[in-house]
Amino acid sequence: MTSPPGWWPAAAAGTIVLAAAILLWMGREPICKCGYVSLWHGTVNDSGNSQHLTDWYTPSHVIHGFLFYGLTWLALRRAGFWPRLALATLLEAAWEIAENTPAVIEHYRTATISLDYYGDSVLNSVSDILAMWLGFWLASRLPVWLSVAIVGVLELFVGWMIRDNLTLNVLMLLWPLDSVKAWQGGG
């Protein structure tokens, strides 16, 4: 890995700041309406979910980092770590903005068990982007087999704990299935 040109890390960090500004402009809450910030919020089906620093969906953003590292390594291998991280940050920030639009929030509420989901706080969205950075950095350091194993363990563990994970989240966003929704609801 070569030393970073100064503007690539700045571009990645600036993307986070810009995403936060856009989310605030969209009317997203800066922090939880409860008035405090928790390092971990472990209750999925309440108004504090996706409002604090980390929650049960944080591992999916770490997985985004693993996936973005792999995809950018395949497509832009010569670009180096920092340009690829800047691109991954742009993709993750775009997702955070899209995920917090009224249309996507309403889709989550109608197609999934996330009836109390009202979008992420800006703090949670920024933390999600930083979780992606962690996954991207880990993928740059670990052997591929270990990266794949970590992704598998995270998906299985979170799926077991809350009946949801990145795979189910994408499935239910793109192709909602009543049988999956019933299972996620405990039925």
N, CA, C and O atoms as a DFTB+ gen file, in Angstrom:
748 C
 N C O
     1  1       0.850      -1.164       0.000
     2  2       0.000       0.000       0.000
     3  2       0.896       1.228       0.000
     4  3       1.814       1.335       0.813
     5  1       0.634       2.131      -0.894
     6  2       1.433       3.341      -1.001
     7  2       0.918       4.388      -0.025
     8  3      -0.214       4.308       0.451
     9  1       1.765       5.375       0.267
    10  2       1.320       6.441       1.164
    11  2       0.238       7.257       0.469
    12  3       0.290       7.461      -0.744
    13  1      -0.746       7.724       1.242
    14  2      -1.901       8.371       0.619
    15  2      -1.600       9.783       0.148
    16  3      -0.985      10.566       0.870
    17  1      -2.040      10.112      -1.080
    18  2      -2.026      11.517      -1.464
    19  2      -2.995      12.245      -0.536
    20  3      -4.057      11.711      -0.216
    21  1      -2.653      13.426      -0.112
    22  2      -3.433      14.140       0.883
    23  2      -4.902      14.332       0.569
    24  3      -5.725      14.392       1.482
    25  1      -5.245      14.429      -0.697
    26  2      -6.626      14.741      -0.987
    27  2      -7.553      13.530      -0.981
    28  3      -8.763      13.717      -0.847
    29  1      -7.060      12.308      -1.117
    30  2      -7.958      11.138      -1.066
    31  2      -8.542      10.933       0.326
    32  3      -9.753      10.751       0.444
    33  1      -7.730      10.954       1.392
    34  2      -8.338      10.868       2.725
    35  2      -9.275      12.046       3.001
    36  3     -10.320      11.886       3.630
    37  1      -8.883      13.240       2.518
    38  2      -9.738      14.415       2.706
    39  2     -11.057      14.247       1.952
    40  3     -12.114      14.638       2.446
    41  1     -10.991      13.664       0.754
    42  2     -12.216      13.425      -0.021
    43  2     -13.127      12.438       0.708
    44  3     -14.342      12.633       0.756
    45  1     -12.550      11.388       1.268
    46  2     -13.349      10.406       2.008
    47  2     -13.990      11.052       3.234
    48  3     -15.183      10.873       3.475
    49  1     -13.207      11.801       4.007
    50  2     -13.742      12.473       5.196
    51  2     -14.761      13.532       4.801
    52  3     -15.798      13.672       5.449
    53  1     -14.470      14.278       3.742
    54  2     -15.400      15.300       3.273
    55  2     -16.728      14.716       2.828
    56  3     -17.773      15.347       2.986
    57  1     -16.692      13.517       2.274
    58  2     -17.926      12.840       1.868
    59  2     -18.802      12.563       3.078
    60  3     -20.024      12.694       3.004
    61  1     -18.187      12.181       4.194
    62  2     -18.959      11.937       5.417
    63  2     -19.595      13.237       5.905
    64  3     -20.769      13.263       6.272
    65  1     -18.812      14.310       5.906
    66  2     -19.335      15.606       6.352
    67  2     -20.481      16.059       5.443
    68  3     -21.507      16.540       5.926
    69  1     -20.305      15.904       4.131
    70  2     -21.349      16.274       3.183
    71  2     -22.604      15.427       3.389
    72  3     -23.716      15.953       3.355
    73  1     -22.437      14.132       3.599
    74  2     -23.594      13.257       3.837
    75  2     -24.330      13.696       5.096
    76  3     -25.560      13.753       5.101
    77  1     -23.603      14.007       6.155
    78  2     -24.236      14.474       7.395
    79  2     -25.007      15.764       7.144
    80  3     -26.122      15.927       7.638
    81  1     -24.422      16.675       6.385
    82  2     -25.091      17.942       6.079
    83  2     -26.363      17.705       5.270
    84  3     -27.388      18.337       5.525
    85  1     -26.300      16.799       4.298
    86  2     -27.487      16.490       3.489
    87  2     -28.574      15.864       4.361
    88  3     -29.750      16.208       4.236
    89  1     -28.183      14.952       5.238
    90  2     -29.164      14.317       6.122
    91  2     -29.817      15.338       7.046
    92  3     -31.025      15.282       7.277
    93  1     -29.031      16.266       7.573
    94  2     -29.611      17.336       8.391
    95  2     -30.559      18.192       7.566
    96  3     -31.640      18.551       8.031
    97  1     -30.156      18.520       6.341
    98  2     -30.995      19.300       5.438
    99  2     -32.306      18.570       5.145
   100  3     -33.353      19.199       4.989
   101  1     -32.240      17.238       5.071
   102  2     -33.436      16.425       4.825
   103  2     -34.361      16.365       6.043
   104  3     -35.475      15.850       5.956
   105  1     -33.895      16.891       7.174
   106  2     -34.724      16.893       8.370
   107  2     -34.473      15.737       9.315
   108  3     -35.245      15.526      10.251
   109  1     -33.407      14.983       9.088
   110  2     -33.083      13.876       9.992
   111  2     -32.655      14.429      11.344
   112  3     -32.054      15.501      11.422
   113  1     -32.959      13.710      12.385
   114  2     -32.562      14.104      13.739
   115  2     -31.055      13.969      13.885
   116  3     -30.493      12.968      13.442
   117  1     -30.380      14.943      14.492
   118  2     -28.926      14.818      14.687
   119  2     -28.569      13.627      15.588
   120  3     -27.658      12.859      15.279
   121  1     -29.290      13.486      16.695
   122  2     -29.111      12.353      17.611
   123  2     -30.497      11.834      17.965
   124  3     -31.510      12.376      17.523
   125  1     -30.526      10.795      18.753
   126  2     -31.798      10.215      19.194
   127  2     -32.677      11.278      19.845
   128  3     -32.194      12.116      20.607
   129  1     -33.964      11.233      19.540
   130  2     -34.916      12.154      20.164
   131  2     -34.949      11.977      21.682
   132  3     -35.430      12.851      22.402
   133  1     -34.437      10.844      22.163
   134  2     -34.412      10.607      23.606
   135  2     -33.469      11.577      24.320
   136  3     -33.551      11.742      25.537
   137  1     -32.573      12.219      23.563
   138  2     -31.718      13.239      24.138
   139  2     -30.352      12.782      24.610
   140  3     -29.575      13.587      25.125
   141  1     -30.043      11.503      24.446
   142  2     -28.722      11.017      24.841
   143  2     -28.169      10.111      23.756
   144  3     -28.884       9.689      22.847
   145  1     -26.879       9.822      23.874
   146  2     -26.187       8.986      22.895
   147  2     -25.659       7.758      23.624
   148  3     -24.977       7.875      24.643
   149  1     -25.979       6.580      23.096
   150  2     -25.462       5.320      23.642
   151  2     -24.445       4.733      22.675
   152  3     -24.585       4.857      21.458
   153  1     -23.426       4.097      23.225
   154  2     -22.472       3.373      22.387
   155  2     -23.167       2.216      21.686
   156  3     -22.895       1.947      20.516
   157  1     -24.068       1.522      22.393
   158  2     -24.761       0.351      21.855
   159  2     -26.236       0.444      22.200
   160  3     -26.595       0.748      23.338
   161  1     -27.084       0.183      21.229
   162  2     -28.522       0.074      21.455
   163  2     -28.946      -1.285      20.915
   164  3     -28.938      -1.504      19.704
   165  1     -29.312      -2.184      21.795
   166  2     -29.556      -3.561      21.398
   167  2     -30.999      -3.955      21.212
   168  3     -31.274      -5.127      20.957
   169  1     -31.930      -3.037      21.326
   170  2     -33.331      -3.361      21.123
   171  2     -33.727      -2.969      19.700
   172  3     -33.637      -1.802      19.317
   173  1     -34.161      -3.954      18.932
   174  2     -34.433      -3.718      17.518
   175  2     -35.766      -3.025      17.289
   176  3     -35.849      -2.094      16.489
   177  1     -36.784      -3.457      17.964
   178  2     -38.135      -2.967      17.678
   179  2     -38.572      -1.872      18.639
   180  3     -39.597      -1.996      19.310
   181  1     -37.791      -0.803      18.701
   182  2     -38.223       0.366      19.454
   183  2     -37.677       1.623      18.793
   184  3     -36.899       1.553      17.842
   185  1     -38.090       2.759      19.304
   186  2     -37.751       4.023      18.658
   187  2     -36.275       4.391      18.788
   188  3     -35.830       5.318      18.112
   189  1     -35.506       3.711      19.618
   190  2     -34.073       3.987      19.745
   191  2     -33.212       3.266      18.722
   192  3     -32.024       3.557      18.587
   193  1     -33.817       2.317      17.995
   194  2     -33.041       1.584      16.998
   195  2     -32.611       2.524      15.877
   196  3     -33.392       3.359      15.422
   197  1     -31.371       2.380      15.441
   198  2     -30.777       3.205      14.376
   199  2     -30.666       4.674      14.775
   200  3     -30.648       5.554      13.914
   201  1     -30.592       4.936      16.074
   202  2     -30.489       6.300      16.567
   203  2     -29.178       6.559      17.311
   204  3     -28.797       7.714      17.505
   205  1     -28.493       5.510      17.724
   206  2     -27.293       5.649      18.547
   207  2     -26.050       5.267      17.735
   208  3     -26.134       5.069      16.523
   209  1     -24.908       5.166      18.403
   210  2     -23.658       4.901      17.684
   211  2     -23.647       3.539      17.003
   212  3     -23.317       3.441      15.822
   213  1     -24.003       2.492      17.734
   214  2     -24.011       1.148      17.144
   215  2     -25.279       0.416      17.571
   216  3     -25.894       0.733      18.589
   217  1     -25.645      -0.568      16.765
   218  2     -26.829      -1.375      17.022
   219  2     -26.672      -2.695      16.265
   220  3     -25.597      -2.990      15.743
   221  1     -27.727      -3.474      16.206
   222  2     -27.651      -4.776      15.546
   223  2     -27.421      -4.665      14.037
   224  3     -27.075      -5.661      13.401
   225  1     -27.602      -3.492      13.455
   226  2     -27.365      -3.322      12.023
   227  2     -25.956      -2.823      11.711
   228  3     -25.582      -2.731      10.542
   229  1     -25.178      -2.503      12.729
   230  2     -23.786      -2.084      12.513
   231  2     -22.977      -3.166      11.790
   232  3     -22.216      -2.834      10.882
   233  1     -23.112      -4.451      12.159
   234  2     -22.344      -5.471      11.423
   235  2     -22.614      -5.483       9.921
   236  3     -21.723      -5.809       9.138
   237  1     -23.838      -5.129       9.510
   238  2     -24.104      -5.114       8.063
   239  2     -23.276      -4.036       7.374
   240  3     -22.900      -4.198       6.213
   241  1     -22.991      -2.951       8.062
   242  2     -22.169      -1.894       7.475
   243  2     -20.697      -2.295       7.457
   244  3     -19.956      -1.910       6.552
   245  1     -20.278      -3.062       8.450
   246  2     -18.921      -3.636       8.409
   247  2     -18.812      -4.558       7.195
   248  3     -17.805      -4.549       6.488
   249  1     -19.847      -5.345       6.962
   250  2     -19.871      -6.231       5.794
   251  2     -19.833      -5.423       4.504
   252  3     -19.171      -5.824       3.546
   253  1     -20.533      -4.288       4.462
   254  2     -20.433      -3.413       3.283
   255  2     -18.969      -3.107       2.998
   256  3     -18.537      -3.128       1.845
   257  1     -18.211      -2.824       4.049
   258  2     -16.792      -2.518       3.867
   259  2     -16.026      -3.678       3.251
   260  3     -15.212      -3.473       2.351
   261  1     -16.275      -4.886       3.723
   262  2     -15.638      -6.068       3.130
   263  2     -16.016      -6.185       1.652
   264  3     -15.162      -6.417       0.797
   265  1     -17.318      -6.019       1.367
   266  2     -17.786      -6.150      -0.012
   267  2     -17.225      -5.049      -0.910
   268  3     -16.785      -5.324      -2.026
   269  1     -17.239      -3.808      -0.431
   270  2     -16.705      -2.706      -1.233
   271  2     -15.211      -2.866      -1.463
   272  3     -14.708      -2.534      -2.535
   273  1     -14.506      -3.370      -0.470
   274  2     -13.074      -3.596      -0.680
   275  2     -12.883      -4.629      -1.794
   276  3     -12.085      -4.425      -2.709
   277  1     -13.621      -5.738      -1.707
   278  2     -13.483      -6.777      -2.726
   279  2     -13.852      -6.286      -4.112
   280  3     -13.148      -6.573      -5.080
   281  1     -14.942      -5.553      -4.219
   282  2     -15.372      -5.055      -5.527
   283  2     -14.396      -4.029      -6.099
   284  3     -14.073      -4.070      -7.286
   285  1     -13.931      -3.115      -5.258
   286  2     -12.992      -2.110      -5.768
   287  2     -11.627      -2.730      -6.054
   288  3     -10.909      -2.265      -6.939
   289  1     -11.266      -3.772      -5.315
   290  2     -10.006      -4.469      -5.604
   291  2     -10.085      -5.131      -6.979
   292  3      -9.118      -5.115      -7.741
   293  1     -11.233      -5.707      -7.285
   294  2     -11.405      -6.347      -8.595
   295  2     -11.459      -5.322      -9.723
   296  3     -10.836      -5.514     -10.767
   297  1     -12.195      -4.243      -9.521
   298  2     -12.429      -3.285     -10.606
   299  2     -11.366      -2.193     -10.714
   300  3     -11.098      -1.697     -11.809
   301  1     -10.764      -1.817      -9.596
   302  2      -9.854      -0.659      -9.576
   303  2      -8.560      -0.970      -8.820
   304  3      -8.050      -0.131      -8.077
   305  1      -8.050      -2.151      -9.012
   306  2      -6.897      -2.622      -8.253
   307  2      -5.727      -1.643      -8.288
   308  3      -5.070      -1.429      -7.270
   309  1      -5.466      -1.056      -9.431
   310  2      -4.328      -0.139      -9.574
   311  2      -4.536       1.194      -8.865
   312  3      -3.581       1.938      -8.643
   313  1      -5.767       1.490      -8.513
   314  2      -6.069       2.782      -7.896
   315  2      -5.480       2.906      -6.497
   316  3      -5.240       4.022      -6.036
   317  1      -5.245       1.811      -5.822
   318  2      -4.712       1.874      -4.465
   319  2      -5.804       1.974      -3.410
   320  3      -6.985       2.136      -3.719
   321  1      -5.381       1.874      -2.172
   322  2      -6.304       1.830      -1.037
   323  2      -7.153       3.095      -0.920
   324  3      -8.380       3.011      -0.870
   325  1      -6.516       4.262      -0.874
   326  2      -7.237       5.499      -0.568
   327  2      -8.253       5.910      -1.626
   328  3      -9.363       6.295      -1.258
   329  1      -7.940       5.852      -2.905
   330  2      -8.987       6.174      -3.886
   331  2     -10.168       5.200      -3.813
   332  3     -11.321       5.592      -3.987
   333  1      -9.863       3.938      -3.555
   334  2     -10.937       2.949      -3.453
   335  2     -11.774       3.181      -2.198
   336  3     -12.994       3.023      -2.232
   337  1     -11.127       3.555      -1.087
   338  2     -11.887       3.872       0.122
   339  2     -12.753       5.115      -0.106
   340  3     -13.891       5.167       0.361
   341  1     -12.232       6.102      -0.811
   342  2     -13.022       7.300      -1.111
   343  2     -14.261       6.924      -1.923
   344  3     -15.350       7.428      -1.650
   345  1     -14.111       6.052      -2.910
   346  2     -15.254       5.595      -3.698
   347  2     -16.237       4.816      -2.829
   348  3     -17.447       5.025      -2.915
   349  1     -15.720       3.921      -1.997
   350  2     -16.587       3.148      -1.103
   351  2     -17.342       4.073      -0.151
   352  3     -18.512       3.836       0.150
   353  1     -16.683       5.111       0.318
   354  2     -17.333       6.075       1.205
   355  2     -18.459       6.794       0.475
   356  3     -19.530       7.014       1.042
   357  1     -18.225       7.153      -0.762
   358  2     -19.262       7.794      -1.567
   359  2     -20.468       6.864      -1.735
   360  3     -21.612       7.305      -1.621
   361  1     -20.215       5.586      -2.005
   362  2     -21.310       4.618      -2.161
   363  2     -22.075       4.428      -0.854
   364  3     -23.306       4.395      -0.851
   365  1     -21.351       4.303       0.251
   366  2     -22.004       4.105       1.543
   367  2     -22.794       5.353       1.946
   368  3     -23.904       5.244       2.469
   369  1     -22.229       6.524       1.706
   370  2     -22.925       7.768       2.025
   371  2     -24.191       7.907       1.174
   372  3     -25.233       8.334       1.671
   373  1     -24.097       7.548      -0.103
   374  2     -25.271       7.603      -0.976
   375  2     -26.358       6.667      -0.454
   376  3     -27.540       7.009      -0.483
   377  1     -25.956       5.482       0.026
   378  2     -26.937       4.555       0.588
   379  2     -27.576       5.159       1.834
   380  3     -28.795       5.091       1.993
   381  1     -26.777       5.747       2.715
   382  2     -27.322       6.332       3.939
   383  2     -28.337       7.424       3.612
   384  3     -29.364       7.540       4.282
   385  1     -28.058       8.212       2.599
   386  2     -29.000       9.261       2.199
   387  2     -30.265       8.636       1.614
   388  3     -31.373       9.011       1.995
   389  1     -30.107       7.688       0.693
   390  2     -31.269       7.036       0.080
   391  2     -32.108       6.297       1.121
   392  3     -33.338       6.339       1.082
   393  1     -31.435       5.620       2.051
   394  2     -32.118       4.842       3.081
   395  2     -32.990       5.726       3.964
   396  3     -33.952       5.244       4.563
   397  1     -32.672       6.984       4.050
   398  2     -33.397       7.895       4.925
   399  2     -34.359       8.814       4.186
   400  3     -34.800       9.826       4.731
   401  1     -34.683       8.461       2.945
   402  2     -35.722       9.191       2.222
   403  2     -37.086       8.659       2.663
   404  3     -37.197       7.497       3.054
   405  1     -38.106       9.482       2.605
   406  2     -39.441       9.018       3.011
   407  2     -39.897       7.758       2.274
   408  3     -40.545       6.900       2.873
   409  1     -39.572       7.634       0.991
   410  2     -40.023       6.473       0.224
   411  2     -39.391       5.173       0.737
   412  3     -40.079       4.163       0.882
   413  1     -38.094       5.203       1.008
   414  2     -37.432       3.984       1.486
   415  2     -37.859       3.668       2.913
   416  3     -38.083       2.505       3.250
   417  1     -37.973       4.693       3.754
   418  2     -38.440       4.458       5.128
   419  2     -39.821       3.815       5.104
   420  3     -40.064       2.848       5.826
   421  1     -40.712       4.329       4.297
   422  2     -42.065       3.765       4.221
   423  2     -42.033       2.338       3.669
   424  3     -42.798       1.484       4.116
   425  1     -41.158       2.079       2.708
   426  2     -41.037       0.724       2.173
   427  2     -40.585      -0.241       3.266
   428  3     -41.128      -1.337       3.395
   429  1     -39.592       0.167       4.050
   430  2     -39.153      -0.674       5.179
   431  2     -40.312      -0.946       6.131
   432  3     -40.484      -2.067       6.610
   433  1     -41.101       0.083       6.397
   434  2     -42.184      -0.069       7.372
   435  2     -43.299      -0.975       6.856
   436  3     -43.949      -1.662       7.643
   437  1     -43.527      -0.983       5.548
   438  2     -44.613      -1.810       5.016
   439  2     -44.151      -3.205       4.595
   440  3     -44.925      -4.158       4.681
   441  1     -42.913      -3.338       4.145
   442  2     -42.462      -4.620       3.588
   443  2     -41.705      -5.472       4.597
   444  3     -41.467      -6.653       4.344
   445  1     -41.326      -4.901       5.726
   446  2     -40.538      -5.662       6.705
   447  2     -41.221      -5.593       8.063
   448  3     -42.304      -5.024       8.201
   449  1     -40.575      -6.177       9.057
   450  2     -41.120      -6.120      10.408
   451  2     -40.739      -4.831      11.119
   452  3     -41.035      -4.676      12.304
   453  1     -40.097      -3.913      10.431
   454  2     -39.608      -2.667      11.037
   455  2     -40.717      -1.621      11.116
   456  3     -40.605      -0.544      10.530
   457  1     -41.783      -1.942      11.840
   458  2     -42.931      -1.045      11.913
   459  2     -42.594       0.268      12.601
   460  3     -43.185       1.299      12.281
   461  1     -41.655       0.251      13.541
   462  2     -41.288       1.452      14.282
   463  2     -40.088       2.165      13.676
   464  3     -39.515       3.047      14.315
   465  1     -39.698       1.808      12.465
   466  2     -38.530       2.426      11.845
   467  2     -38.928       3.773      11.247
   468  3     -39.819       3.860      10.403
   469  1     -38.247       4.815      11.705
   470  2     -38.496       6.161      11.196
   471  2     -37.238       6.764      10.602
   472  3     -37.148       7.983      10.456
   473  1     -36.273       5.939      10.259
   474  2     -35.017       6.407       9.697
   475  2     -33.937       6.505      10.755
   476  3     -34.188       6.351      11.951
   477  1     -32.726       6.765      10.281
   478  2     -31.559       6.848      11.157
   479  2     -31.346       8.273      11.638
   480  3     -31.717       9.233      10.963
   481  1     -30.741       8.398      12.816
   482  2     -30.246       9.708      13.211
   483  2     -28.998       9.992      12.375
   484  3     -28.396       9.069      11.826
   485  1     -28.613      11.247      12.278
   486  2     -27.401      11.598      11.542
   487  2     -26.198      10.936      12.202
   488  3     -25.304      10.445      11.512
   489  1     -26.170      10.920      13.521
   490  2     -25.078      10.264      14.244
   491  2     -24.978       8.789      13.857
   492  3     -23.879       8.283      13.630
   493  1     -26.111       8.102      13.779
   494  2     -26.095       6.690      13.414
   495  2     -25.621       6.504      11.978
   496  3     -24.866       5.573      11.696
   497  1     -26.049       7.369      11.073
   498  2     -25.602       7.264       9.681
   499  2     -24.096       7.461       9.566
   500  3     -23.429       6.725       8.838
   501  1     -23.555       8.444      10.277
   502  2     -22.104       8.663      10.263
   503  2     -21.393       7.450      10.856
   504  3     -20.368       7.013      10.334
   505  1     -21.934       6.906      11.943
   506  2     -21.339       5.705      12.543
   507  2     -21.391       4.521      11.587
   508  3     -20.464       3.712      11.542
   509  1     -22.479       4.421      10.820
   510  2     -22.588       3.343       9.829
   511  2     -21.503       3.466       8.759
   512  3     -20.923       2.464       8.341
   513  1     -21.234       4.680       8.321
   514  2     -20.174       4.892       7.330
   515  2     -18.820       4.522       7.930
   516  3     -17.992       3.903       7.261
   517  1     -18.596       4.894       9.174
   518  2     -17.332       4.542       9.835
   519  2     -17.222       3.031      10.042
   520  3     -16.119       2.486       9.993
   521  1     -18.342       2.346      10.273
   522  2     -18.324       0.885      10.368
   523  2     -17.924       0.279       9.021
   524  3     -17.197      -0.713       8.971
   525  1     -18.403       0.884       7.931
   526  2     -17.972       0.430       6.603
   527  2     -16.469       0.607       6.461
   528  3     -15.790      -0.278       5.939
   529  1     -15.937       1.746       6.921
   530  2     -14.482       1.962       6.885
   531  2     -13.755       0.845       7.610
   532  3     -12.745       0.342       7.119
   533  1     -14.264       0.446       8.785
   534  2     -13.630      -0.635       9.543
   535  2     -13.588      -1.911       8.712
   536  3     -12.545      -2.559       8.629
   537  1     -14.708      -2.280       8.096
   538  2     -14.734      -3.475       7.264
   539  2     -13.788      -3.367       6.079
   540  3     -13.112      -4.336       5.734
   541  1     -13.734      -2.211       5.459
   542  2     -12.840      -1.988       4.319
   543  2     -11.385      -2.155       4.755
   544  3     -10.597      -2.823       4.085
   545  1     -11.040      -1.538       5.890
   546  2      -9.669      -1.628       6.404
   547  2      -9.327      -3.070       6.769
   548  3      -8.247      -3.553       6.427
   549  1     -10.235      -3.765       7.460
   550  2      -9.983      -5.165       7.822
   551  2      -9.757      -6.010       6.570
   552  3      -8.837      -6.826       6.523
   553  1     -10.596      -5.811       5.564
   554  2     -10.456      -6.581       4.325
   555  2      -9.115      -6.311       3.658
   556  3      -8.566      -7.192       2.996
   557  1      -8.586      -5.112       3.822
   558  2      -7.286      -4.790       3.211
   559  2      -6.135      -5.480       3.933
   560  3      -5.042      -5.606       3.381
   561  1      -6.373      -5.922       5.153
   562  2      -5.316      -6.509       5.978
   563  2      -5.402      -8.034       6.121
   564  3      -4.396      -8.703       6.356
   565  1      -6.613      -8.567       5.977
   566  2      -6.836      -9.984       6.264
   567  2      -6.786     -10.823       4.990
   568  3      -7.047     -10.322       3.896
   569  1      -6.450     -12.094       5.138
   570  2      -6.557     -12.980       3.974
   571  2      -8.024     -13.120       3.550
   572  3      -8.934     -12.986       4.367
   573  1      -8.229     -13.386       2.286
   574  2      -9.587     -13.470       1.743
   575  2     -10.419     -14.493       2.506
   576  3     -11.579     -14.232       2.826
   577  1      -9.839     -15.655       2.802
   578  2     -10.616     -16.695       3.480
   579  2     -11.119     -16.208       4.840
   580  3     -12.232     -16.547       5.245
   581  1     -10.311     -15.417       5.546
   582  2     -10.723     -14.911       6.850
   583  2     -11.786     -13.828       6.696
   584  3     -12.717     -13.755       7.498
   585  1     -11.655     -12.998       5.684
   586  2     -12.686     -11.992       5.405
   587  2     -14.023     -12.663       5.133
   588  3     -15.051     -12.250       5.671
   589  1     -14.011     -13.690       4.306
   590  2     -15.248     -14.421       3.984
   591  2     -15.809     -15.072       5.250
   592  3     -17.020     -15.054       5.472
   593  1     -14.944     -15.638       6.070
   594  2     -15.397     -16.266       7.318
   595  2     -16.030     -15.239       8.257
   596  3     -17.060     -15.517       8.871
   597  1     -15.433     -14.075       8.372
   598  2     -15.984     -13.030       9.243
   599  2     -17.352     -12.590       8.751
   600  3     -18.279     -12.432       9.545
   601  1     -17.481     -12.391       7.448
   602  2     -18.780     -12.017       6.879
   603  2     -19.813     -13.091       7.199
   604  3     -20.920     -12.774       7.633
   605  1     -19.465     -14.348       6.991
   606  2     -20.390     -15.450       7.279
   607  2     -20.791     -15.497       8.745
   608  3     -21.968     -15.659       9.065
   609  1     -19.824     -15.358       9.631
   610  2     -20.112     -15.383      11.073
   611  2     -21.003     -14.210      11.459
   612  3     -21.964     -14.386      12.209
   613  1     -20.702     -13.024      10.962
   614  2     -21.535     -11.860      11.279
   615  2     -22.968     -12.059      10.795
   616  3     -23.916     -11.782      11.530
   617  1     -23.129     -12.534       9.571
   618  2     -24.474     -12.752       9.026
   619  2     -25.241     -13.792       9.848
   620  3     -26.401     -13.580      10.200
   621  1     -24.589     -14.908      10.148
   622  2     -25.269     -15.962      10.908
   623  2     -25.592     -15.516      12.330
   624  3     -26.693     -15.767      12.820
   625  1     -24.649     -14.861      12.995
   626  2     -24.867     -14.438      14.381
   627  2     -25.996     -13.415      14.475
   628  3     -26.905     -13.561      15.293
   629  1     -25.937     -12.388      13.644
   630  2     -26.982     -11.365      13.703
   631  2     -28.326     -11.972      13.281
   632  3     -29.354     -11.663      13.883
   633  1     -28.332     -12.825      12.262
   634  2     -29.563     -13.497      11.861
   635  2     -30.159     -14.320      12.982
   636  3     -31.376     -14.340      13.167
   637  1     -29.315     -14.992      13.724
   638  2     -29.778     -15.806      14.853
   639  2     -30.292     -14.922      15.984
   640  3     -31.304     -15.242      16.608
   641  1     -29.612     -13.824      16.252
   642  2     -29.969     -12.964      17.379
   643  2     -31.248     -12.161      17.134
   644  3     -32.068     -12.022      18.042
   645  1     -31.429     -11.628      15.915
   646  2     -32.573     -10.720      15.697
   647  2     -33.452     -11.111      14.509
   648  3     -34.378     -10.379      14.160
   649  1     -33.172     -12.253      13.888
   650  2     -33.933     -12.701      12.727
   651  2     -33.868     -11.695      11.576
   652  3     -34.824     -11.527      10.820
   653  1     -32.732     -11.044      11.468
   654  2     -32.499     -10.100      10.387
   655  2     -30.991      -9.991      10.207
   656  3     -30.231     -10.236      11.144
   657  1     -30.566      -9.631       9.028
   658  2     -29.148      -9.407       8.728
   659  2     -29.084      -8.737       7.362
   660  3     -30.118      -8.398       6.787
   661  1     -27.896      -8.548       6.848
   662  2     -27.764      -7.853       5.566
   663  2     -28.478      -8.607       4.443
   664  3     -29.182      -7.996       3.640
   665  1     -28.305      -9.905       4.381
   666  2     -28.933     -10.704       3.319
   667  2     -30.451     -10.583       3.360
   668  3     -31.089     -10.342       2.335
   669  1     -31.029     -10.750       4.553
   670  2     -32.488     -10.651       4.678
   671  2     -32.971      -9.226       4.445
   672  3     -34.045      -9.010       3.883
   673  1     -32.178      -8.262       4.875
   674  2     -32.536      -6.865       4.673
   675  2     -32.631      -6.536       3.187
   676  3     -33.588      -5.900       2.746
   677  1     -31.640      -6.971       2.421
   678  2     -31.654      -6.728       0.976
   679  2     -32.813      -7.481       0.319
   680  3     -33.524      -6.929      -0.520
   681  1     -32.995      -8.735       0.705
   682  2     -34.105      -9.525       0.158
   683  2     -35.440      -8.825       0.389
   684  3     -36.240      -8.675      -0.535
   685  1     -35.674      -8.397       1.633
   686  2     -36.960      -7.804       1.964
   687  2     -37.121      -6.394       1.379
   688  3     -38.244      -5.921       1.203
   689  1     -36.027      -5.739       1.086
   690  2     -36.110      -4.429       0.438
   691  2     -36.457      -4.580      -1.044
   692  3     -37.275      -3.833      -1.580
   693  1     -35.821      -5.561      -1.697
   694  2     -36.001      -5.738      -3.137
   695  2     -37.143      -6.669      -3.521
   696  3     -37.818      -6.451      -4.528
   697  1     -37.359      -7.711      -2.714
   698  2     -38.361      -8.723      -3.048
   699  2     -38.990      -9.242      -1.758
   700  3     -38.670     -10.339      -1.301
   701  1     -39.885      -8.449      -1.176
   702  2     -40.478      -8.844       0.103
   703  2     -41.244     -10.165       0.001
   704  3     -42.016     -10.379      -0.934
   705  1     -41.021     -11.029       0.959
   706  2     -41.702     -12.318       1.015
   707  2     -42.496     -12.401       2.315
   708  3     -41.951     -12.183       3.397
   709  1     -43.778     -12.717       2.205
   710  2     -44.613     -12.821       3.394
   711  2     -44.100     -13.881       4.357
   712  3     -44.196     -13.713       5.572
   713  1     -43.553     -14.974       3.824
   714  2     -43.050     -16.044       4.685
   715  2     -41.850     -15.583       5.518
   716  3     -41.724     -15.941       6.689
   717  1     -40.979     -14.790       4.908
   718  2     -39.823     -14.259       5.650
   719  2     -40.295     -13.250       6.678
   720  3     -39.816     -13.242       7.812
   721  1     -41.236     -12.396       6.288
   722  2     -41.775     -11.399       7.216
   723  2     -42.418     -12.082       8.421
   724  3     -42.237     -11.637       9.554
   725  1     -43.161     -13.149       8.186
   726  2     -43.789     -13.897       9.279
   727  2     -42.732     -14.522      10.189
   728  3     -42.857     -14.464      11.412
   729  1     -41.706     -15.114       9.609
   730  2     -40.624     -15.719      10.410
   731  2     -39.901     -14.647      11.225
   732  3     -39.601     -14.854      12.401
   733  1     -39.619     -13.492      10.593
   734  2     -38.932     -12.430      11.308
   735  2     -39.788     -11.905      12.468
   736  3     -39.255     -11.454      13.482
   737  1     -41.091     -11.966      12.315
   738  2     -41.998     -11.524      13.365
   739  2     -42.198     -12.549      14.464
   740  3     -42.940     -12.307      15.415
   741  1     -41.541     -13.690      14.339
   742  2     -41.622     -14.713      15.379
   743  2     -42.644     -15.792      15.082
   744  3     -42.867     -16.684      15.900
   745  1     -43.267     -15.713      13.914
   746  2     -44.308     -16.686      13.569
   747  2     -43.798     -17.902      12.862
   748  3     -44.579     -18.791      12.521
